Amino acid sequence: MKMHIQNNFHLLRSQVYDHLRMELRQQNLKPGMFVTINQLSHQLGINRTPLRDALLQLQVEGFVTFLPQRGIQINELSKSDLEDIYEMLGALDSRALLAVFPRITPEHIEQMKRINEEMYENCSDKDNYKYFELNNDFHNVYLNLSGNALMLRQLNILRQRLFDFGAKGEWIKKVRELNYREHLKLIELIEKKDANAVASFVRDVHCAINWE
């Protein structure tokens, strides 16, 4: 778990954050686990200050929680947490779609179609990371038309949290086929140039959990 780092405080803090995110993604830091700054500082071979800053950023984003006298807990996602995340994701994504809708071109639509097919055809059940990256790429075709950097950052964090949940079990298998069909419907509504229908579909269908 040792890190190769560059001796620049701001770069170091960013590197520590990225490394911790990878540890979460690879399940080396598992949901429910407790760690301490001293423990991580020793394992990574770095100073406590940039480590604490990176962990505080992860707490703000919902990945970890500082607990007095107990250390730092890696957060788990409950059913309620997932429902809340999807609700926020749907609200932000649909709002962004409405804002950028006039700028979506046929070229963007074709790009979304290609990515959706790649998601469905070329991602094995073992390649969860690639699948979620492609899912991000699909939505970013239109989201990147937005100039609202704060909203895009929040959307990225929410999708990362869902990835960390999906990477640990069978959840991704359940949504793979559903995502494909819903992406096709989303593309169909965009081609019909019905902005309100597209936004409603993203908010009320695509970002809603079917637990059956």
Backbone as CSV, one residue per row, in Angstrom:
resi,resn,N_x,N_y,N_z,CA_x,CA_y,CA_z,C_x,C_y,C_z
1,MET,0.825,-1.207,0.000,0.000,0.000,0.000,0.861,1.260,0.000
2,LYS,2.184,1.101,-0.001,3.075,2.254,-0.037,2.846,3.061,-1.304
3,MET,2.994,4.382,-1.171,2.757,5.277,-2.298,4.062,5.836,-2.823
4,HIS,4.109,6.065,-4.146,5.170,6.864,-4.751,4.618,8.277,-4.903
5,ILE,5.248,9.252,-4.222,4.684,10.593,-4.168,5.702,11.627,-4.589
6,GLN,5.224,12.797,-4.961,6.055,13.940,-5.281,5.974,14.943,-4.139
7,ASN,7.082,15.622,-3.860,7.175,16.472,-2.679,6.617,17.869,-2.942
8,ASN,5.324,17.934,-3.086,4.600,19.186,-3.222,3.301,19.018,-2.457
9,PHE,3.024,19.934,-1.508,1.902,19.706,-0.591,0.583,19.522,-1.314
10,HIS,0.272,20.432,-2.247,-1.031,20.353,-2.919,-1.111,19.121,-3.815
11,LEU,-0.005,18.822,-4.493,0.017,17.622,-5.324,-0.064,16.378,-4.452
12,LEU,0.643,16.398,-3.322,0.630,15.260,-2.417,-0.775,14.980,-1.901
13,ARG,-1.478,16.021,-1.486,-2.841,15.834,-0.990,-3.725,15.217,-2.067
14,SER,-3.578,15.686,-3.305,-4.354,15.134,-4.417,-3.978,13.681,-4.678
15,GLN,-2.694,13.376,-4.605,-2.250,12.001,-4.816,-2.777,11.079,-3.724
16,VAL,-2.756,11.553,-2.475,-3.271,10.743,-1.371,-4.759,10.486,-1.560
17,TYR,-5.500,11.512,-1.944,-6.941,11.350,-2.193,-7.172,10.301,-3.285
18,ASP,-6.465,10.444,-4.402,-6.648,9.503,-5.514,-6.289,8.078,-5.082
19,HIS,-5.231,7.954,-4.278,-4.825,6.625,-3.821,-5.890,6.015,-2.913
20,LEU,-6.431,6.804,-2.010,-7.471,6.291,-1.117,-8.727,5.907,-1.894
21,ARG,-9.066,6.690,-2.911,-10.223,6.328,-3.743,-9.986,4.994,-4.442
22,MET,-8.750,4.763,-4.903,-8.449,3.484,-5.540,-8.522,2.344,-4.525
23,GLU,-8.060,2.590,-3.301,-8.154,1.566,-2.261,-9.620,1.222,-1.968
24,LEU,-10.478,2.227,-1.971,-11.911,1.982,-1.787,-12.477,1.192,-2.959
25,ARG,-12.092,1.590,-4.151,-12.607,0.945,-5.368,-12.184,-0.518,-5.443
26,GLN,-10.955,-0.799,-5.025,-10.436,-2.166,-5.095,-10.788,-2.989,-3.864
27,GLN,-11.572,-2.395,-2.960,-12.039,-3.081,-1.757,-10.921,-3.438,-0.801
28,ASN,-9.791,-2.751,-0.890,-8.758,-2.876,0.136,-9.193,-2.147,1.405
29,LEU,-9.971,-1.087,1.234,-10.663,-0.435,2.334,-12.140,-0.781,2.171
30,LYS,-12.618,-1.701,2.989,-13.949,-2.265,2.787,-15.008,-1.512,3.595
31,PRO,-16.237,-1.430,3.082,-17.329,-0.816,3.842,-17.475,-1.442,5.220
32,GLY,-17.594,-0.575,6.231,-17.711,-1.036,7.606,-16.392,-1.095,8.347
33,MET,-15.283,-1.094,7.619,-13.956,-1.172,8.240,-13.623,0.120,8.978
34,PHE,-12.869,-0.024,10.090,-12.349,1.130,10.819,-10.850,1.251,10.555
35,VAL,-10.381,2.484,10.321,-8.957,2.762,10.176,-8.629,3.995,11.012
36,THR,-7.346,4.247,11.216,-6.914,5.452,11.909,-5.920,6.192,11.025
37,ILE,-5.769,7.480,11.292,-4.805,8.273,10.535,-3.393,7.749,10.787
38,ASN,-3.086,7.377,12.036,-1.755,6.844,12.340,-1.487,5.561,11.554
39,GLN,-2.480,4.694,11.502,-2.346,3.432,10.779,-2.096,3.681,9.294
40,LEU,-2.906,4.542,8.685,-2.748,4.821,7.255,-1.454,5.574,6.975
41,SER,-1.080,6.478,7.879,0.161,7.220,7.704,1.354,6.273,7.667
42,HIS,1.348,5.278,8.554,2.430,4.297,8.578,2.416,3.433,7.324
43,GLN,1.230,2.987,6.908,1.130,2.115,5.748,1.547,2.820,4.460
44,LEU,1.164,4.104,4.340,1.464,4.852,3.124,2.845,5.493,3.170
45,GLY,3.388,5.646,4.368,4.684,6.281,4.500,4.650,7.767,4.220
46,ILE,3.585,8.442,4.678,3.434,9.870,4.408,3.065,10.612,5.687
47,ASN,3.158,11.922,5.622,2.812,12.788,6.737,1.314,12.758,7.011
48,ARG,0.946,12.980,8.278,-0.466,12.948,8.668,-1.295,14.081,8.060
49,THR,-0.684,15.251,7.822,-1.463,16.421,7.410,-2.150,16.230,6.062
50,PRO,-1.429,15.873,4.983,-2.134,15.671,3.710,-3.082,14.486,3.763
51,LEU,-2.749,13.486,4.592,-3.634,12.336,4.742,-4.952,12.752,5.383
52,ARG,-4.868,13.546,6.456,-6.079,14.016,7.122,-6.910,14.876,6.171
53,ASP,-6.258,15.733,5.380,-6.988,16.578,4.433,-7.735,15.724,3.409
54,ALA,-7.074,14.675,2.914,-7.708,13.795,1.932,-8.888,13.056,2.552
55,LEU,-8.728,12.599,3.785,-9.812,11.889,4.465,-10.989,12.813,4.771
56,LEU,-10.707,14.059,5.123,-11.787,15.021,5.351,-12.567,15.267,4.066
57,GLN,-11.872,15.318,2.927,-12.565,15.470,1.648,-13.445,14.257,1.377
58,LEU,-12.945,13.069,1.679,-13.741,11.857,1.490,-14.951,11.844,2.416
59,GLN,-14.817,12.427,3.615,-15.965,12.513,4.517,-17.025,13.452,3.954
60,VAL,-16.611,14.603,3.430,-17.555,15.548,2.831,-18.310,14.881,1.686
61,GLU,-17.623,14.023,0.941,-18.232,13.369,-0.217,-19.035,12.124,0.159
62,GLY,-18.972,11.723,1.436,-19.809,10.626,1.900,-19.161,9.255,1.897
63,PHE,-17.852,9.179,1.630,-17.201,7.877,1.556,-16.770,7.351,2.920
64,VAL,-16.419,8.249,3.851,-15.964,7.841,5.177,-16.608,8.739,6.230
65,THR,-16.523,8.313,7.503,-17.035,9.108,8.613,-16.021,9.100,9.757
66,PHE,-15.665,10.285,10.258,-14.816,10.405,11.439,-15.671,10.174,12.682
67,LEU,-15.280,9.213,13.506,-16.025,8.898,14.722,-15.112,9.085,15.935
68,PRO,-15.455,9.986,16.847,-14.609,10.250,18.014,-14.314,8.977,18.798
69,GLN,-13.058,8.810,19.177,-12.583,7.686,19.989,-12.640,6.346,19.259
70,ARG,-13.073,6.338,18.037,-13.193,5.056,17.325,-12.368,5.016,16.044
71,GLY,-12.076,6.164,15.481,-11.320,6.194,14.237,-12.171,6.656,13.075
72,ILE,-11.851,6.169,11.921,-12.528,6.554,10.683,-13.172,5.313,10.090
73,GLN,-14.469,5.378,9.873,-15.196,4.226,9.341,-15.443,4.397,7.852
74,ILE,-15.199,3.320,7.110,-15.535,3.297,5.689,-17.043,3.096,5.584
75,ASN,-17.724,4.025,4.947,-19.183,3.998,4.939,-19.748,2.863,4.094
76,GLU,-20.827,2.297,4.588,-21.616,1.329,3.832,-22.839,2.044,3.261
77,LEU,-23.394,1.482,2.204,-24.600,2.048,1.614,-25.779,1.135,1.914
78,SER,-26.745,1.664,2.618,-27.969,0.920,2.883,-28.944,1.119,1.723
79,LYS,-30.058,0.394,1.775,-31.108,0.581,0.777,-31.586,2.027,0.783
80,SER,-31.746,2.597,1.971,-32.181,3.991,2.089,-31.145,4.936,1.485
81,ASP,-29.852,4.664,1.735,-28.794,5.496,1.146,-28.865,5.477,-0.370
82,LEU,-29.050,4.293,-0.933,-29.119,4.164,-2.389,-30.300,4.935,-2.958
83,GLU,-31.438,4.839,-2.288,-32.619,5.566,-2.751,-32.371,7.070,-2.719
84,ASP,-31.705,7.548,-1.666,-31.405,8.973,-1.560,-30.433,9.416,-2.658
85,ILE,-29.409,8.604,-2.910,-28.425,8.946,-3.936,-29.078,8.995,-5.310
86,TYR,-29.912,8.005,-5.606,-30.582,7.994,-6.900,-31.532,9.177,-7.058
87,GLU,-32.202,9.553,-5.964,-33.092,10.713,-6.032,-32.307,11.985,-6.359
88,MET,-31.163,12.156,-5.712,-30.327,13.319,-5.994,-29.761,13.264,-7.411
89,LEU,-29.340,12.068,-7.799,-28.794,11.895,-9.142,-29.835,12.246,-10.199
90,GLY,-31.058,11.785,-10.009,-32.121,12.069,-10.965,-32.452,13.545,-11.034
91,ALA,-32.487,14.212,-9.888,-32.806,15.637,-9.868,-31.742,16.454,-10.594
92,LEU,-30.470,16.165,-10.322,-29.387,16.938,-10.934,-29.224,16.611,-12.415
93,ASP,-29.268,15.322,-12.744,-29.079,14.917,-14.137,-30.192,15.469,-15.018
94,SER,-31.437,15.383,-14.550,-32.558,15.869,-15.356,-32.496,17.387,-15.524
95,ARG,-32.072,18.084,-14.476,-31.938,19.547,-14.578,-30.851,19.913,-15.579
96,ALA,-29.746,19.196,-15.545,-28.674,19.450,-16.506,-29.143,19.169,-17.933
97,LEU,-29.911,18.098,-18.098,-30.420,17.750,-19.429,-31.293,18.854,-20.009
98,LEU,-32.176,19.398,-19.180,-33.023,20.489,-19.649,-32.195,21.692,-20.086
99,ALA,-31.130,21.984,-19.347,-30.315,23.155,-19.638,-29.533,23.002,-20.942
100,VAL,-29.059,21.782,-21.212,-28.190,21.590,-22.388,-28.947,21.035,-23.587
101,PHE,-30.225,20.723,-23.424,-30.965,20.013,-24.470,-30.848,20.662,-25.853
102,PRO,-30.958,21.992,-25.968,-30.855,22.597,-27.313,-29.499,22.398,-27.974
103,ARG,-28.472,22.013,-27.189,-27.125,21.864,-27.745,-26.780,20.417,-28.089
104,ILE,-27.692,19.501,-27.838,-27.437,18.100,-28.184,-27.635,17.917,-29.688
105,THR,-26.607,17.453,-30.368,-26.618,17.311,-31.826,-26.790,15.842,-32.231
106,PRO,-27.069,15.577,-33.504,-27.103,14.186,-33.975,-25.794,13.451,-33.714
107,GLU,-24.677,14.174,-33.757,-23.387,13.543,-33.472,-23.319,13.069,-32.026
108,HIS,-23.861,13.866,-31.114,-23.904,13.445,-29.713,-24.779,12.197,-29.553
109,ILE,-25.887,12.176,-30.234,-26.794,11.032,-30.147,-26.111,9.762,-30.652
110,GLU,-25.407,9.856,-31.778,-24.695,8.701,-32.314,-23.618,8.220,-31.353
111,GLN,-22.965,9.156,-30.686,-21.945,8.790,-29.707,-22.569,8.031,-28.536
112,MET,-23.729,8.476,-28.085,-24.424,7.786,-27.000,-24.827,6.377,-27.419
113,LYS,-25.280,6.235,-28.658,-25.650,4.910,-29.152,-24.450,3.973,-29.164
114,ARG,-23.303,4.452,-29.616,-22.106,3.616,-29.680,-21.663,3.177,-28.287
115,ILE,-21.691,4.108,-27.348,-21.263,3.779,-25.986,-22.221,2.773,-25.358
116,ASN,-23.513,2.955,-25.576,-24.500,2.035,-25.008,-24.299,0.616,-25.536
117,GLU,-24.027,0.486,-26.829,-23.780,-0.837,-27.404,-22.507,-1.448,-26.827
118,GLU,-21.485,-0.625,-26.622,-20.240,-1.133,-26.048,-20.468,-1.602,-24.622
119,MET,-21.270,-0.857,-23.872,-21.601,-1.270,-22.508,-22.241,-2.646,-22.504
120,TYR,-23.150,-2.864,-23.432,-23.935,-4.094,-23.444,-23.152,-5.286,-23.989
121,GLU,-22.345,-5.055,-25.031,-21.722,-6.158,-25.754,-20.327,-6.530,-25.269
122,ASN,-19.558,-5.559,-24.802,-18.132,-5.792,-24.594,-17.692,-5.814,-23.142
123,CYS,-18.609,-5.679,-22.204,-18.229,-5.670,-20.787,-18.606,-6.998,-20.155
124,SER,-17.595,-7.741,-19.738,-17.851,-9.006,-19.057,-18.335,-8.727,-17.644
125,ASP,-18.897,-9.765,-17.032,-19.378,-9.610,-15.661,-18.246,-9.297,-14.689
126,LYS,-17.013,-9.628,-15.053,-15.872,-9.377,-14.177,-15.299,-7.977,-14.355
127,ASP,-15.711,-7.290,-15.423,-15.100,-5.994,-15.738,-16.009,-4.865,-15.279
128,ASN,-16.299,-4.822,-13.985,-17.225,-3.831,-13.459,-16.715,-2.415,-13.629
129,TYR,-15.402,-2.238,-13.427,-14.852,-0.887,-13.520,-15.054,-0.329,-14.927
130,LYS,-14.774,-1.134,-15.941,-14.959,-0.688,-17.325,-16.424,-0.356,-17.585
131,TYR,-17.313,-1.155,-17.056,-18.744,-0.910,-17.264,-19.156,0.436,-16.700
132,PHE,-18.751,0.736,-15.487,-19.147,1.996,-14.863,-18.480,3.193,-15.540
133,GLU,-17.248,2.997,-16.034,-16.602,4.065,-16.784,-17.383,4.379,-18.054
134,LEU,-17.836,3.344,-18.740,-18.628,3.555,-19.946,-19.976,4.198,-19.623
135,ASN,-20.565,3.812,-18.491,-21.822,4.439,-18.089,-21.624,5.936,-17.848
136,ASN,-20.518,6.287,-17.212,-20.190,7.705,-17.034,-20.007,8.389,-18.377
137,ASP,-19.303,7.720,-19.288,-19.074,8.295,-20.613,-20.398,8.554,-21.335
138,PHE,-21.349,7.633,-21.191,-22.656,7.780,-21.836,-23.342,9.063,-21.373
139,HIS,-23.438,9.239,-20.067,-24.127,10.415,-19.534,-23.313,11.692,-19.749
140,ASN,-22.001,11.564,-19.756,-21.165,12.751,-19.935,-21.216,13.315,-21.348
141,VAL,-21.721,12.544,-22.297,-21.886,13.083,-23.647,-22.718,14.359,-23.601
142,TYR,-23.796,14.338,-22.820,-24.614,15.560,-22.718,-24.259,16.400,-21.488
143,LEU,-23.849,15.749,-20.393,-23.528,16.523,-19.195,-22.356,17.472,-19.425
144,ASN,-21.396,17.061,-20.237,-20.229,17.906,-20.491,-20.561,19.143,-21.326
145,LEU,-21.794,19.228,-21.821,-22.238,20.443,-22.511,-22.610,21.530,-21.509
146,SER,-22.708,21.151,-20.240,-23.070,22.109,-19.199,-21.839,22.868,-18.717
147,GLY,-22.048,24.118,-18.371,-20.972,24.920,-17.797,-21.047,25.010,-16.290
148,ASN,-21.958,24.239,-15.678,-22.146,24.272,-14.229,-21.182,23.273,-13.582
149,ALA,-19.965,23.730,-13.269,-18.928,22.847,-12.756,-19.306,22.230,-11.410
150,LEU,-19.990,22.990,-10.559,-20.367,22.476,-9.245,-21.355,21.327,-9.379
151,MET,-22.339,21.472,-10.249,-23.311,20.403,-10.444,-22.645,19.159,-11.035
152,LEU,-21.745,19.354,-11.979,-21.064,18.213,-12.588,-20.205,17.475,-11.564
153,ARG,-19.590,18.224,-10.667,-18.782,17.584,-9.629,-19.660,16.743,-8.709
154,GLN,-20.813,17.266,-8.319,-21.703,16.505,-7.452,-22.214,15.245,-8.140
155,LEU,-22.538,15.349,-9.419,-22.974,14.180,-10.177,-21.878,13.124,-10.229
156,ASN,-20.650,13.561,-10.414,-19.525,12.620,-10.473,-19.336,11.909,-9.142
157,ILE,-19.442,12.639,-8.044,-19.297,12.034,-6.721,-20.402,11.010,-6.466
158,LEU,-21.625,11.358,-6.816,-22.749,10.439,-6.616,-22.551,9.152,-7.410
159,ARG,-22.101,9.277,-8.642,-21.883,8.079,-9.462,-20.714,7.258,-8.927
160,GLN,-19.691,7.906,-8.382,-18.586,7.171,-7.776,-19.059,6.357,-6.580
161,ARG,-19.937,6.932,-5.770,-20.449,6.204,-4.612,-21.260,4.988,-5.052
162,LEU,-22.025,5.129,-6.111,-22.768,3.989,-6.629,-21.825,2.931,-7.178
163,PHE,-20.724,3.376,-7.800,-19.756,2.416,-8.316,-19.148,1.609,-7.182
164,ASP,-18.764,2.281,-6.108,-18.157,1.575,-4.984,-19.118,0.537,-4.409
165,PHE,-20.409,0.842,-4.422,-21.398,-0.137,-3.957,-21.500,-1.283,-4.946
166,GLY,-21.625,-0.949,-6.236,-21.826,-1.973,-7.254,-20.635,-2.874,-7.452
167,ALA,-19.429,-2.361,-7.168,-18.225,-3.149,-7.403,-18.079,-4.308,-6.436
168,LYS,-18.836,-4.304,-5.330,-18.572,-5.292,-4.290,-19.461,-6.531,-4.371
169,GLY,-20.403,-6.591,-5.318,-21.284,-7.740,-5.304,-21.979,-7.998,-6.630
170,GLU,-23.210,-8.510,-6.509,-23.975,-8.944,-7.670,-24.860,-7.843,-8.243
171,TRP,-24.809,-6.668,-7.638,-25.737,-5.603,-8.021,-25.621,-5.232,-9.489
172,ILE,-24.394,-5.157,-10.003,-24.203,-4.713,-11.379,-24.882,-5.645,-12.379
173,LYS,-24.925,-6.951,-12.082,-25.568,-7.893,-12.998,-27.057,-7.582,-13.133
174,LYS,-27.629,-7.095,-12.051,-29.065,-6.803,-12.039,-29.408,-5.599,-12.897
175,VAL,-28.495,-4.625,-12.971,-28.822,-3.381,-13.664,-28.319,-3.336,-15.106
176,ARG,-27.488,-4.297,-15.502,-26.860,-4.237,-16.822,-27.894,-4.200,-17.955
177,GLU,-28.782,-5.164,-17.959,-29.814,-5.235,-18.998,-30.776,-4.058,-18.895
178,LEU,-31.139,-3.695,-17.660,-32.065,-2.580,-17.456,-31.467,-1.274,-17.962
179,ASN,-30.211,-1.027,-17.675,-29.545,0.182,-18.151,-29.566,0.273,-19.662
180,TYR,-29.297,-0.835,-20.303,-29.258,-0.844,-21.762,-30.598,-0.419,-22.342
181,ARG,-31.667,-1.018,-21.853,-33.003,-0.684,-22.371,-33.368,0.768,-22.060
182,GLU,-33.048,1.216,-20.868,-33.407,2.583,-20.497,-32.573,3.607,-21.265
183,HIS,-31.330,3.283,-21.559,-30.519,4.186,-22.384,-31.107,4.308,-23.792
184,LEU,-31.594,3.186,-24.321,-32.235,3.246,-25.637,-33.467,4.149,-25.598
185,LYS,-34.251,4.034,-24.530,-35.438,4.881,-24.397,-35.048,6.339,-24.255
186,LEU,-34.005,6.609,-23.504,-33.520,7.981,-23.332,-33.112,8.575,-24.679
187,ILE,-32.387,7.800,-25.464,-31.962,8.257,-26.785,-33.178,8.509,-27.681
188,GLU,-34.154,7.611,-27.606,-35.368,7.763,-28.411,-36.081,9.077,-28.091
189,LEU,-36.193,9.412,-26.810,-36.863,10.646,-26.414,-36.065,11.878,-26.843
190,ILE,-34.753,11.785,-26.796,-33.930,12.903,-27.273,-34.154,13.114,-28.762
191,GLU,-34.220,12.023,-29.513,-34.430,12.133,-30.968,-35.797,12.718,-31.290
192,LYS,-36.756,12.526,-30.405,-38.082,13.104,-30.604,-38.133,14.576,-30.202
193,LYS,-37.021,15.076,-29.648,-36.879,16.493,-29.281,-37.899,16.932,-28.237
194,ASP,-38.205,16.011,-27.326,-39.138,16.315,-26.233,-38.337,16.461,-24.942
195,ALA,-37.879,17.672,-24.661,-36.989,17.907,-23.529,-37.643,17.533,-22.198
196,ASN,-38.891,17.915,-22.014,-39.558,17.631,-20.748,-39.748,16.133,-20.525
197,ALA,-40.057,15.420,-21.606,-40.215,13.965,-21.497,-38.884,13.298,-21.158
198,VAL,-37.806,13.796,-21.740,-36.473,13.253,-21.451,-36.121,13.473,-19.983
199,ALA,-36.311,14.697,-19.503,-35.976,15.018,-18.123,-36.816,14.193,-17.149
200,SER,-38.103,14.052,-17.434,-38.982,13.258,-16.565,-38.556,11.794,-16.554
201,PHE,-38.168,11.273,-17.713,-37.741,9.878,-17.790,-36.486,9.641,-16.956
202,VAL,-35.517,10.536,-17.062,-34.283,10.398,-16.291,-34.580,10.471,-14.799
203,ARG,-35.395,11.437,-14.405,-35.672,11.658,-12.990,-36.539,10.558,-12.383
204,ASP,-37.592,10.150,-13.095,-38.617,9.288,-12.501,-38.483,7.806,-12.851
205,VAL,-37.696,7.488,-13.884,-37.559,6.099,-14.307,-36.098,5.638,-14.229
206,HIS,-35.234,6.328,-14.968,-33.852,5.870,-15.055,-33.127,5.969,-13.711
207,CYS,-33.457,6.960,-12.915,-32.818,7.134,-11.609,-33.752,6.720,-10.477
208,ALA,-34.528,5.690,-10.731,-35.367,5.096,-9.693,-34.973,3.632,-9.573
209,ILE,-34.977,3.104,-8.356,-34.529,1.730,-8.119,-35.705,0.768,-8.152
210,ASN,-35.572,-0.258,-8.954,-36.548,-1.349,-8.955,-35.947,-2.507,-8.149
211,TRP,-36.474,-2.733,-6.939,-35.896,-3.739,-6.051,-36.469,-5.136,-6.294
212,GLU,-37.344,-5.237,-7.257,-37.948,-6.566,-7.515,-36.972,-7.472,-8.254
